[in-house]
């Protein structure tokens, strides 16, 4: 599936280039060869776009190289020169960043599920990389984010209940003010006692 994805991505890029290709047949022929006229920056951009678009898909280094239109060794040299990392390290960093976004949004329930979703075969390795990047283990970060989300939900419920309560109290006071005037002591009970005494 990843091979098909890399192939279709490369075909899409080539079709865009073909549409914008000059009408000179010699230059067009050179451009269709194995990427000989592409500069290294464009190859790097293609590789990084492919990585970003396939963070949650199973991707190998050969898929990334195919998407960039170069061989694996050239891809590794390119990333070492411009990113000081291997293509797989860039892919892993992107997956760890995606995991951080998922955890912060409150959509993560467990480390094992999150690691599997982002194609980490070993949840322990995923936890180590996450801790190295964000200085907290993902299980603890998941707990903190879930508790913060619960607290926000409770606060929202309380604020809506208190707004309803305030409105209800205002209506009750308005009704009582119309029916039974409050005496000098501002005590409704005192007024009722006085009314009972006046009846006798």
Residue, then its C-alpha position, 0 to 999 in steps of 0.5 A: x500500500x505504501x508503495x502505491x502511495x509513493x508511486x501515486x504521489x510521484x506521478x502526481x508531482x510529475x503530472x504537475x511538472x509536465x503541465x508546467x514544462x517548457x515546450x522545448x522537447x530537449x528540456x522536457x526529455x531531460x526532465x523526465x529522466x530520473x530527476x537529473x534536472x531537479x535540484x536537491x532542494x526540490x527533492x528534499x521538499x518532495x521527501x518532506x511533503x511525502x513524510x508529512x502526508x504519511x505520518x499515520x501510514x506505514x512508510x519505509x525509506x524506499x517509499x520516501x526515496x521513490x517519492x523524491x525520485x532519488x535512490x536511498x543513498x542519495x536521500x540519506x546524504x540529502x537529509x544528512x546535509x540539510x537536516x542533520x538527520x536521517x529520513x527515518x529520524x525525521x519521520x519519527x520526529x513527525x510521528x512524535x509531534x503528531x502523538x503530542x497533538x493527539x494527547x493534548x487534544x484529549x483523544x488519546x486513551x492509552x500509550x499502546x493504542x497511540x503507539x500502534x496508531x502511529x506505527x510504532x511496533x514497540x510502545x516502550x521505544x515510543x515512550x522513550x522517544x516521547x520522553x526524550x522530546x517532551x521530558x515527560x512520559x506519554x502515560x503521565x501526559x495522557x493522565x494530565x490532559x484527561x484530568x484537565x479536560x474533566x476539570x474544564x467540563x466540570x467548570x463549564x457545567x458549574x458556570x451554566x448551572x450557576x447562571x441558571x440558578x442566578x436567574x431562578x433566584x432573581x425570578x423568585x425574589x421578584x415574585x416574592x417582592x411583588x407578593x410580600x413586601x420586605x420589612x425594615x429588617x429585610x426579613x421575609x420571615x419577620x414580615x410573615x410573623x407580623x402578618x400572622x399577629x395582625x390576623x389574630 
